[in-house]
Amino acid sequence: MITIENTILKKQKNFWNNCLFHPTDAIEDPWGKKILDRMAGDKSIHAIRIYTMFEDIVYLDEDGNLAYDFRLNDLRLDYLVEKGYDVLLAYAMMPECIATNKNAVSSVSKNKTRYKGKMINTSAPTDYALWEEICYTYTKHLLDRYGEETVSKWHMQCFNEPDLKLFFLSDLPWSAAETRAEEYCKLYTAFASGISRASEKCCFGGPALASNLFFMEKFLTYIRQSGTRLDFISVHNYAGICADELCNTDCGFSVKDWLSVMEGFLGVIDKCGFSDKELIVDEWGMAGQGFYNIEECPMFIARENETFSAYYVKLIHELLRKGWKISKLFICLSGQHEMVVDFSGFRNFFTMNFFAKPIYNAYVLASRLYENLLPYCCDTENVYVIPTRNEQNQYRILVTYSSEKFDETLSTVREMITLPAEAQGKTVTLYQIDRNTTNPYRLYERLGLSSNLTDEEIRLLREEGRLTATDNFVAADTISLELTANAVYMIEVC
């Protein structure tokens, strides 16, 4: 039995409907625009994180001076602004023209190069004054083009995962954490100085940390001792799980693991005296190694089915219960350009033929939650409820049913939900994601289809991925739901 009360626990701003759109340069292309258009139309994503891709912008002129070509950057940002997205900009990567080591390159992708055959330079700059000048000039360009009122609402961060060899100082061994931290402190100081010169109203921070707590403590200690400005702290959280562990152990996917990693970050932040700072999780997922798919790790099929949608709703529930002051949570959509078949296990919202995955429709549902968070009581194990209402006593209640490791054989339960008296007599609309509903991959399985889909099969699977109401009725004393393993429901009362 679930009982929803009508007392407002607190007003809760939505922090969970944001994404890292990768690759950034797909914004220039029809398939990238198609995804952005869909998310904007559904209002499923509020803020988007992208890379500045300085490698596309900065070069040296004939006299050896810094020069800039903002055309591609402007195409990308113009589109995001036009669609109404908030923006988080990762100031990255190192332009080759100022790189200390021009051979310190990385692909960070499943293929030998990144999208469009590109590589990234991971080197430190030859002169940090040049990096500062680039950060200043780029920010000044944003202010001139979009205005201070708009740009001051964005977030700007220095680099991406500088604690990883893949992104920063790839010519050094993985163990060189102290050297990376020292160089990153210089990088961040120049970044902060450049942005501040352009405008004191811009909001900036870092370190977009992958996982290294030693690196994080070194950075935050430097910030405290030097007095360098830091408006927010940004971290990445993939539950501390990699593909090898998923393939060779019974660890499985677990929200508890995700929360445990977060507690590690918060411990360092508190130790260094920054618990009052805005905290952004600018990449998250159920597990790391986003450019791995089911070829490397068969368990990544969970990214295609109802498991990921249940994980997401349970994660929101647990973060609300913890009360941590996370201002934005960005799911990482990488691997979108790597697909050669539909259900490949990459971390994205849509398949190659644009079938909306359960995780995407869970984002659509979660975006509809109201700001007034309500208390509830539930006597059934493994049921997680997020009840909300607006000022007009309209309710949106998100429910998921899942075990710790999202066991697909979890027993079905019949759950009775008691709504507040104010809901009686109003229209109830149900939305549902489970094995048999709003789930293109499971339909593909049931029909025994192959990767060589016909036009009619593509139509059927696209239709299956379209979120539609599964029931409408007038609210009585209780609502009955049949909850299967990893099911997600939204109950709308209006």
N, C-alpha and C positions, 0 to 999 in steps of 0.2 A: 504494500500500500504506500502510495506517495500522496502527501498532503501539502498543498501549496498555500502559504499564508499571504495575506495582502499587505503586511507591514513592510515598509521599505527598509532594507538593511543599509543600503548606501547607493549613491549615484555612481555608476561605473562607466567611464568612457571606454569605448571599444578600442583596445590596443592590439587585437589579434587578426585584423584583416589587412595585412600588408604583405608585399612579396619583393624578393630580389628577382628582377627580370634579367635572365641571362640567355644568350649573349646580348650585351648592350646593343651591339650593332645590328641585331635583328629588328630593332625599332625602325630601321630604314626600309625594311622589306615587307612585302604584302603579308607573308605568314605571321610576322611579328605584330604588324598592325592589326591583323585579324584577332589575335589573342587579346591585345590591349583594348580593342573595340568591344569585345565580348565582356571583358571584366568591367570596363567603364559602364556599359549598358546595364549590366546586372548589379552594379555598385558593390561588387564582391571584394574589390581591392581599393583601399584608400590611399596608401602611400607606396611608392615604388623606389627601390634602391637600384642604382646603376653605377657603372664605373665612368669616370670622366674620359678614359681612354686617351690620355695625353699623347700616346704614341701616334694617334691620328691627327694631333693638333700642332705639336711643337716641333720646330726644325730650326736650323741655323741658316741665316741668309748668306749672301756672297761675302759679306764682311765678317762672318763668324758670330753675328749677334743673334739673340733669340728672336724667332719670328713665329707667327701663329696663323693657322688656317682653321677657323671655327665653323666651317660650313657643315660638316657632318654632325658636330656637336649640336649645332642649332637645329638641324633637322630632327634630331632625337628629342631634345628638350622641348622644342615647339610642340611636338606631337603630344608629349606627356602633359604639358600645360593646357593645350587645347582640350584634352580629354578630362581635365579637372583633377589630375592626380597631384597629391603632395609628393615631394621628392627628397630622397636621401642620396647624396652624391659622395661616392668614394673617390677621393683624389688619387688616381692611380692610372697607369703604371709609370715606370720611369722612362721618359723619352730617351731613345737611343743616343741622341745627339749630345746629351749631358751625362751619359752613363759612364761610370768609372771603368766597368768591364762590359764591353759591347757583346761579348760572347756569353754573358750570364743570362741565358734565355731559358724559358720554360713554356710548355704548352698547356699544362693543367687541363687536360681533356682526354677523352677516350682515344681520339686520333692523334696523329703526330703533330698536328697544329691545331690552333683554336679555330673558331669560325672564320671563314673566308681566307684560310691559309695563314692566319696571323700567328705570331709568337709574342710573348711579353718579355720585357727586360726586367730582371729582378735586382739589378745592381744599385748601389748607393750612387748619388750624384758626384760628379767631379768636384763640385763646389756647392755647398748648401745654400749659398746666396742665390745661385741660379734656380734652385728648387723653390726658394722663397719668391723669387720674381715670377716664376711660372704660376704659383698659387695666387699671387696678387693679381697678375694680369688676367688670369682665368676668372677669378671672382669679380673683378672690375667689369669684365665683359658681361657676366651674368647680370650684374646690377644695372648696367646700361641697357641691356636688352629686355629684361623682365621687370625691372623696378625694385627698389629696396623693400617695398611693402610685401611683394611676393617672395623675394629671395630670402628675406629675414625669417620667413616661416619654414624654410627648408632646413635640413640638417646636412652638415658637411663633415666628412671624416677623413682622417689621414691614412691612406693606403688600404690594403686588404690583407688580413692574416699575416702580419709581418713576423710573427713567431714561427712561421713555416718556411722551410727552404724553398718550397714550390713558388713562393711569391716574393721573398726578400732574401737577397744574398745567397742565391742558389749555388754559388761557387764555394761556399763554406759548408762544412759538414752539418748534419742535423743537430749535433750536440753543441753547436756554437751559440747557445741561447743568450749568453751574457753579451757577446759581441753584437748579436742582432738587436738586443734590447738597447745597448748603448747607441748604436747607429740609428735606431728608430727614434730615440729621444731627440737626437739632432734633427731628424727628418720632421718630427712633429713640431719642434720649436720653430723651424723655418716655415712650416705650413701655417701655424698659428699666427706668426708674425705677418705673413703675406696676406692672409684673410683679414686680419685686424686692420692692416693698412688700407684695405679696400673699403671696409665698413665695420664699425664696432657693433653693428646690429645683427651681424650674421651669427648663426649658431653652429659651433664646431666642436669636434671631439675625436675620440679614438679609444682603443687602438684597433677596433675590428678584430679582436683576438680570436684565434682558432681554439686554443686549449691550454697553452702553457702558463701555468699559474706563477712560476718563477719570473717569466717575462712580464706578466701583468704587474706583479709586485714591484719589480724594478722600475717599470714605467710610472706607476702611480706614486712611488716614493720620489722619483725625479720631479714629477709635477708638483708635489707638495713642497719639496725643498727649494725648487727654483721659482715657484710662484707662477709658472706658465699657465695661461688660461686654459681651462678644460670645461666645456659646457655640459657634456654628456660622456658617459662611458658606454662603449659598444662591445658586445661579445657575440660569439657564435656557439650554438649548442646543438650537437648531434647525438646527445645521450651517451657520449663516450664509447660508442659502438662502431666498429668497422665491419666491412664485408667478411673478412677472414674469420672474425669471431662468430658472426651469424652462420657461416658455413660449417665451422668446425667445433662449435660448442652449442649448448642449449640455452644460451643467454636470451635469445629472442628480443622482440621489441618491448620496451617497458617505459611507461611514463615515469615510474619511480627512478629509473636510471637518469632520465632527463632532469628531473628535479634535483637529484644528487649532484650532477654536474653544476647546476645553477647554484646550489649551496656552496660549492667550492669557490665560484666566482664571487659570491656575496661575502664570503669569509674574508677574502683578500681585500675587497672594496672597503669593508668595515674596518679591517686592520689598518688600512692606509688612511682612514679618516675621510672617506668619500661617500658615506652611506646616504648623504643628502643629494647626491648628484642624480640627474636624470639617467636612467638605465635603459638601453636599447638592445634587444636581441635581434641583430640585423641579418642573421641567417639561422634557420632552424630546420631540423628534419628528424625522422625516426632513427636514422643512422647516417654515418658519414660516407665518404667516397661516392659523391654524387654522380661521377662519370662512370661508375660501375652500374651495370644493369643485370638482368637475369642470366646473361651469359657468364658473368663472373660469380654471381650470387643469386641462386634461384629464389631465395626468400624475398628478394626485392619485388616479386610479383605482388607483394602487399601494397606497393605503391599504385597498383592498378585496381585493387578491389576495395571492399568495404572496410578493411582493417585500418587503412590510413585515415578515413573519415572518422571512425570511432576514436582513434588515437588523438586526433585534433580536438574533438569535442571534449574528451576526457582531460586533455592537457589544459584547455581553457578552464574547465571546472576546477582542476587542482591549483592552477595559478590564482584563481579567484579565492579559493579556500586559504591559500598561503598568504594572500594579501601583499605579495611583493609588488613594489612600485615600478613595474615594467611599463614604459610609456609606449613602446612599439615592438611588435613581434613580426618578423619578416620570414615567411617561408621561402626557401631557396628553390627556384625553378631553373635548374641547370641540366644540361643534357637535351634540351628541347630540340637542338639542331642535329643531334646524333642519331635520331630515330631512322630505322629502315623498315620497321614493321610497327604495327599499332601497339601491341601490348608488350613492350620491351623492358619495362621496369625502371625507366628513368624517372627522375623526380620532376614532374611537370603536371599541369592541369588538364592538358588535352593530348590525345593520341595523334599519330601522324595524319589520320583521316578526320581529325577534329571531333572525336568522340569525347564528351565531357566525362572526366573520371569522377568517382564518388568523392574524392578529396576536394575537387572543385565545387561540387554541389554542397558539400559541407560548409565551404567558405561562403557560398551564397546564403545558406540558412543562418550561419553565425553572424553575418553582416546585418541581419534583420532584427537581432536582439535589441530590446529597448535599454535605456540607461538605468532605470530603477531596478535594482537587484532585490529579489524577494527571498525570504527564508523558506525552507521546505523540510519535511521529515520523510524519511524513506526507511522501511524495515527490510528491504531486499538487498542482498549482497550483489555487488558488481553493477549497480544501477547508479548513474550520475546524472544529476538534473541541474539545469541552469534556468531558473524561472525569472522572467522580467515582465515589467508592465510600463505603460506610459501614463500620462496624467489623465487620460480619458478612460482609465480602467480597461484598456485593451491589453491582452497578454500574448507574449511569445515565450514559449517554454521549449528549451532544447534538452533532449534526453538521449543518453547512449547507454548501452549495456555491453560490458566487456570485462574479461578477466585481466589479471596483471599482465600476462603476455599475449593477450588477444587470441586465446584458444578458440579455434573455429568450431569445436565440438561442445562448447558451453551449452548447457541445457536451456531450452526455450522456457520462458516464464510468461504468465499472464499477469500484467500489472494493472492495478486499479489506481486511477489518479483522481483525487478530490480537489476541485478548483475552489477558489474563494466564492462566497455568495454573490459577489458583484459580477461574476462571470455567468451565472445561471441565466438561461434563456437567450444567450448570445450565440452567434454562429461560430462553430468550431471548424477549422480547416486543418487537415493533417498532411504533412509532407514526410516522406519516408525514404531512407537509404538502407538497404540490406542486401542479402545475397540475391534476392529475386526482384528488387525494385531499384530503379535509377542506377543501374550497374551494368554498363556495356560489356565489361570483361566477363562477368558471370553469364550473360546472355550468349556471348561468343562461345563460352564453354558448353552451355546447355545445347546449343544448336550444332555443336561439333564443327565449327567453321575453321577454315584455314586462312593463312595470311593473304591468299589471292581472293580478295572479296569482290563480289559482284556489286553493281550499282544498287540493287535492291537490298543487299545485305548491309551496305554502307548506310543506306537510308534508315534501316531498322535500328542499327547500332547508334546512329546519331539521335534518333527519336528516343531510344532508351536512356540516353544521357541527358535528356531535357527534363529539368526538374518541374514536375506538375503535382498538383494536389492528388492525394490518394483517397481522400474522403472529405465530405462536408456534412455537418449535422448540427442540430441545436443542442447546446450544452445542457446536460442533466446534472444530477448530483455527482456522478463519477464518470470518467472516461476509461474505457478498457483498451489496453494496448497489448499486443502479442510481441514480446521482445525476443528476437533471435540473436545469436552470437554476433557482436559488433554492429548491431543495428543502431541507426540514428533516426530519431523522430524530431520534427518540430510541430508543436501544437500552437496554432494561432487562434485566439479568441477575440472577436471584434464584432 
